[in-house]
């Protein structure tokens, strides 16, 4: 998957969560055109960026348990951290 596709998937997931319009995990995966297991992988990636994602059985939707916002700064910070980790591991 290209970086553009990865970011697009994260943004799509973020928007559905913010709108509380995800539906069940199976419905959410269908909306993103991915498998249910891939859904949880992408969810974990958002968690790596600082999102606390919860699920309401009553409302049948995922929602944020914190004031998480997905911005270009979040992506930039992560990419820079990864770059330095790789660079330091090669030098060390």
C-alpha positions as semicolon CSV with decimal commas, in nm:
position;residue;x (nm);y (nm);z (nm)
1;X;0,000;0,000;0,000
2;X;0,133;0,341;-0,092
3;X;0,175;0,611;0,175
4;X;-0,104;0,808;0,006
5;X;-0,344;0,512;0,029
6;X;-0,249;0,456;0,394
7;X;-0,313;0,818;0,486
8;X;-0,639;0,824;0,288
9;X;-0,761;0,517;0,478
10;X;-0,669;0,676;0,813
11;X;-0,845;1,000;0,721
12;X;-1,158;0,813;0,607
13;X;-1,162;0,615;0,931
14;X;-1,110;0,932;1,135
15;X;-1,401;1,110;0,966
16;X;-1,642;0,821;1,026
17;X;-1,538;0,796;1,390
18;X;-1,577;1,173;1,443
19;X;-1,927;1,158;1,290
20;X;-2,010;0,853;1,503
21;X;-2,127;0,688;1,183
22;X;-1,920;0,372;1,175
23;X;-2,185;0,111;1,246
24;X;-2,077;-0,231;1,366
25;X;-1,719;-0,347;1,308
26;X;-1,831;-0,541;0,999
27;X;-2,023;-0,240;0,861
28;X;-1,729;-0,012;0,937
29;X;-1,491;-0,242;0,750
30;X;-1,729;-0,249;0,453
31;X;-1,746;0,132;0,447
32;X;-1,365;0,141;0,429
33;X;-1,352;-0,145;0,174
34;X;-1,127;-0,354;0,399
35;X;-1,158;-0,675;0,598
36;X;-1,257;-0,675;0,964
37;X;-0,904;-0,778;1,065
38;X;-0,757;-0,493;0,858
39;X;-1,000;-0,258;1,033
40;X;-0,841;-0,342;1,366
41;X;-0,491;-0,293;1,222
42;X;-0,584;0,056;1,098
43;X;-0,753;0,127;1,433
44;X;-0,427;0,038;1,608
45;X;-0,238;0,273;1,379
46;X;-0,468;0,558;1,483
47;X;-0,407;0,455;1,845
48;X;-0,033;0,483;1,776
49;X;-0,099;0,845;1,680
50;X;-0,269;0,905;2,017
51;X;-0,633;0,821;1,949
52;X;-0,835;0,646;2,218
53;X;-1,098;0,458;2,021
54;X;-1,392;0,296;2,196
55;X;-1,702;0,113;2,079
56;X;-2,060;0,170;2,194
57;X;-2,274;-0,141;2,159
58;X;-2,583;0,064;2,236
59;X;-2,520;0,315;1,955
60;X;-2,334;0,063;1,737
61;X;-2,049;0,298;1,657
62;X;-1,687;0,359;1,733
63;X;-1,605;0,692;1,895
64;X;-1,307;0,876;2,037
65;X;-1,254;0,854;2,412
66;X;-1,029;1,160;2,397
67;X;-1,011;1,489;2,204
68;X;-0,812;1,334;1,920
69;X;-0,768;1,526;1,597
70;X;-0,594;1,382;1,295
71;X;-0,385;1,657;1,140
72;X;-0,091;1,679;0,904
73;X;0,122;1,757;1,211
74;X;0,038;1,414;1,354
75;X;0,157;1,245;1,034
76;X;0,466;1,464;1,006
77;X;0,570;1,402;1,366
78;X;0,536;1,025;1,323
79;X;0,732;1,019;0,998
80;X;1,014;1,227;1,150
81;X;1,032;1,002;1,457
82;X;1,046;0,692;1,236
83;X;1,318;0,850;1,024
84;X;1,539;0,922;1,325
85;X;1,481;0,578;1,477
86;X;1,595;0,415;1,153
87;X;1,890;0,651;1,115
88;X;2,006;0,595;1,474
89;X;1,972;0,218;1,448
90;X;2,188;0,216;1,133
91;X;2,456;0,434;1,294
92;X;2,452;0,261;1,633
